[in-house]
Amino acid sequence: MTLDVIHSPHNQQIKRLASLLSRKGRTESGRYLVEGVHLVEEALKSEAEVTTVVYDAERGIPEEIASMLAGRPDVALLPVSSSIFHKLSETKSPQGILAEVGKRQLDWKMWWNGQRNHDRLLLLLDEIQDPGNLGTILRTAEAAGVDAVVVGRGSVDLYNGKVVRATMGALFRLAVFVEDLVPLMDEIAQAGGNLLVTSLEEASQPYDAPLYAGHVAIVIGNEGRGVSPHVRERATDYVHIPLYGKAESLNAAVAAGIMLYEARRQQKKRV
């Protein structure tokens, strides 16, 4: 079946898709865009709710994507002109393919109630602002085998295009929640969890101290001001990563990676 190519920016489907470039549009619709061959392929491989694949009609659908779509009658195909595709793209060199995806509907309390009797490694993020940092942290968290990531309210939008691209597909597979951190930290503490907050408090211990047993929640703070006071005061332990050179601090994503892999090293050692 030959599909009509859309050339007009006033087309209702194009207007709807363009609205997903804004946080407001994503919030109201519960949908977001993923762009590029790799991300569209990862979305189709996963259990993500892919509803529409948009492609530059002049370039066609990449072969690897076309083969995956052959068995997906639930996914609508939308060919558009190059000019229209550029209006929907957020990259400098578009690959000519993007997909509309529904946000995952994960419930923290339901997830936690099913997990609290088992030791879990959690990552809590307090007002992370840089999209590249958040995306890289999620990618690293998946690589480290984190059980869940909680993005604190006040952070950059989880479905921001730069965040999604930086995750390299981890967003489709990792359990990620957006919640208020304070009540959630109280729940973890009540279950005997260890809340490790990155801080330079006088009582702060080196990140490689033996602290990663049982439920462990690592808390990474805002890039500029660190962990907020109301989050910091709920720590069971303060930790820091020693700096041996002249740098004043580490990038939030780097700090998260160091601590997550230290947690895994200690847990592996105990097995």
Beta strands, then each sheet from edge to edge (+ up, - down):
strand 1: 31-35
strand 2: 49-56
strand 3: 76-80
strand 4: 97-102
strand 5: 121-125
strand 6: 148-152
strand 7: 176-179
strand 8: 194-198
strand 9: 205-206
strand 10: 216-220
strand 11: 237-240
sheet 1: 1+ 4- 2+ 3+
sheet 2: 7+ 6+ 5+ 10+ 8+ 11+ 9+
end
